[in-house]
């Protein structure tokens, strides 16, 4: 019985190591493709990365930026919101989501992200200044 348990635990550890290594490879290859301007390949690898590691905040952020560059703003915000759920204290993500809601003319949600940044940056920060400037333009 103990040999069976040992065998199962050993195989589980090997499988987890393999999945983790592949996820890191998907992410790093995705960054390389992104930097080379191979957007479709990058999207494929970042999506594969989040399948194997749904808590991979950086892959969601890259997917958000890619979609923002492609002017797929709803899709970009979707990815930014997922990343923000995983990392709620990320200043840049709070800014990006707040910017999306400002541009979508959703002032109530926009105000929430101003508040978030005020809490995260009690002494002020660039992201807080930038998000407040949106409403002054």
WOSULZI-V890213 format. One line per field, one symbol per residue. phi: phi as a letter, one per 30 degrees, with the letter a starting at -180 (. if undefined). burial: # if it has 16 or more other ideal C-beta (glycine too) atoms within 10 Angstrom, else .. A space follows every 50 residues. Layout:
# WOSULZI-V890213
phi=???
burial=???
This chain:
# WOSULZI-V890213
phi=.ddddddddddddddddddddddddddddddddeddicddddeedddddd ddbdcdedddddddddddddicdddddeddddddddbdcdddddddddde ddddicdddedddddeddddbdciaedddddddeddd
burial=......................#..##.###.##.......##.##.### .##..#############.......#########.##..##.######## ##.......#..##.##.........##..#......
